[in-house]
Amino acid sequence: MSRTADPLAIPACPCGRTSAKGQPLAYAACCGRFIDHYAEVAAPDAEHLMRSRYSAFVREDAAYLLATWHPDTRPTSLDFGPATKWLGLQVKAFAATDDHHATVEFVARYRQQGRAVRLHERSRFVREVVDGLPRWRYVDGDVS
């Protein structure tokens, strides 16, 4: 008996987060709550923000990416590669250095024009009040 994908199944979040039982979390219950409801819901920590930013790259959501980028390092615009396919995210480490600063080390894999790419970065984040909400923002990162 062959098994086919359920067309009504809720899509898994691109960031790859799983439940305590190892089941993939749905986008709406994971990164979607931050991306789709940015004005009302802030990521609770830098790891959640980094995961949601990965999901925003997968979804090519420039508005969210720019809104969550610290203004001191934010580019004026973003361009997405037409032949980029994101393949997965692995969070290697998350550390809050104090209440307002944190780092997240991750590996993101993607394919660009048929070539496999592995992005290994240690990102820096800062927590500030933005539009009345305390929000984590991506500052920059060291790529290795």
Buried (B, 14 or more C-beta within 10 A) or exposed (E): EEEEEEEEEEEBBBBBBEEEEEEBBBBBEBBBBBBBEBEEEBBEBBBBBBBBBBBBBBBEBBEBBBBBBBEEEBEEEBEEEEEBEBEEBEBEEBEBEEEEBBBBBBBBBBEEEEEEEEEBBBBBBBBEEBEEEEBBBBBEBEEE
